[in-house]
Amino acid sequence: MNATATPRKVNPITQEVVTHSLVAYAEEMALALCKSAYNMMIYEVRDFCCGLIDTQGRMICQNEGGLPIFLADLGIAVLDGIERYGLDGFNPGDVIIMNHAGVCGQHLNNVVVYTPCFHQGKVVAFAANRAHWVDVGGLRTGFGNVQTYEIFHEGIQMRSIKIFEAGKRNDGVWQMIADNIRFPQASLGDFRAQMAACQLGARRLTELLQRYGEATVLACIERSWDQAETQARAVVAAIPDGRYSAETQLDSDGRRLNIPLRVKVSIEVTGSDFTIDYSEMNEQVPGPLNSGYSGGLSAARVAFKILTMPRAPVNEGCFRPLRLISPAGTMVNARPPAALGLWSIALPTVIDTVLRALAPALPGRIPAAHKGDMGGCSFYGQRAQSGERYVLMNIFGGGWGGRAQGDGESAAVSICQGDVRNTPVELQEIHYPFLVEHHRLRADSGGPGEHRGGLGVEIKYRALEPSTVNVMLERILVPPWGIAGGGSGQSNAALLQTHDAADRAVTKESNIALAPGDAITFSTAGGGGYGPASARDRTAVKEDLRQGYISPQHAEQAYGYSTDSNGGTP
């Protein structure tokens, strides 16, 4: 659909019905994908997004759940197909698959599938989704591998390929994919789930167009964009004009462990216009901790939406006041053929840094830093009895920063992961040769403050069969910082315990062999504190002690609260 013409006036009730119907379609697409996907990264973790895209690559609607770093960037993938085929080059029954790094700018596991939506014989929109495939071949198994240094190590690339054309499957492409990935049943099963979700979205949009007519639906879409833009601009206009900046660091690119990476952002507010500038960001790195342009864009969009209208439905109008300056050659806009396997690792820190830059302009509104990494594990191997390959991937929560209104949340996934969930312990133990000995809150990990940072978690895996693990930790050198006088949270940590060596800490390392009985414990970071610890209510300190959130030693060191002088341990 082309919504650039001057929109006609529509009944406000019709406007609301159409707008909320479109949002409902995106949610229905997401539900269909979850119910039919093969791998737990989709149906449990929810590492995906679904939406409708117009014929200029603009976001009509997107589901509420899933990853915020997929925020309104499906259009980039769809536009590539439009440029290749032209709008007249699509037919009913076409299904296009896309993960090309030079266009999408993400690791190749994030596969986009989309289908054209027809009305009265012409393409009016596209139904699209992106989902994390468990494998795309290449050197990497799972995630967290730091060995790759160019995209060709990281798997098969598919650029705007019609895997179905006019309803007929391209068996050659299908076979090529199946022969080049480790888990074809799971990945191609996920593809079929993605295709079904797109077909559902296209069918629902057709029903809406038949009910109200194309002109009315177009007018409602344009109006919803204008409304979102107006709301966002009103928030930006209330921020004092000026240029704001902040700088921090990442630990390393995973290959050169002694070289930290600069994360610097500048923000310019002029009236209702908001510009984020990445010009002083670290140059692209020889390891896989790079993203393409869309990676930096998604971080900018997440930060902007948090600041302006966090609860509003997503559409193109939300981001009209936002301008991004992102020169090529940085780690958030790397030139091909850079490796992108760890594309998302930098983004939580980029977002935290954007918020930190605005703290002087928005007193009381900016929280302390959160855990600041994507957090997770990746184990893989072959089952001893069947010889079947497996890969266990899971997401870990951590602490969020304290706020002016209260303590930070505990055991929550990163700001980039939104509604992503960890896989239940029971399912991990049923499907994989591991025992999860504990999954619990990490005492003392939250940064001290008037409002304490949220707690990280501690999760211990013990191998029951020979296995291999990748470890990818970040934000150890710069732990989640406090704000307004609050203290830092504890950093991430991982402890490897093997039968043939002393226990050792691990930060970034790939292909670590585990024998039966070996264990690894992941301890995630706590959020930073808000306000001076001396201002924390004594009752809150006592309650933290009672709940086990802090130890008596931490209570005394951080808050000056002695259990001896306050009636003993609660």
ABEGO torsion letter per residue (X at the ends): XBAABBBBBBBAAAAAAAAAAAAAAAAAAAAAAAAABABAAAAAAGBBBBBBBBAAGBBABBBABEBAAABGAAAAAAAAAAAAAEAAABBBGBBBBBABAAAAGBBAABBBBBBBBBBGGBBABBBBBBBBBABAEEABBEBGBAABABAAAAEBBBBGBBABBGGBBBAAAAAAAAAABABAAAAAAAAAAAAAAAAAAAAAAAAAAAAAEAAAAAAAAAAAAAAAAAAAAAAAAABBBEBBBBBBBBABAGABAABBBBBBBBBBBBEABBBBBAAABBBBBABABBBBAAAAAAAAAAAAAAAABAABBBBAAAAAABBBBBBBGBAABBBOABBAAAAAAAAAAAAAAAAAAAAAABBGABBBBBAGBAEEBBBBEBBAAAGBBBBBBBBBBBBBBBBAAEBBBBGBBBAAAEABBBBBAAAAAAABBBBBABBBBBBGABBBEABBBBBBBBBBBBBABBBBBBBBBBGAABBBBBBGGBBBBBBBBBBBBBAABBBBBBABBBGBBBBBGBBBBBBBBBBBBBEBAAABBAAAAAAAAAAGABBAAAAAAAAGBBAAAAGEBX
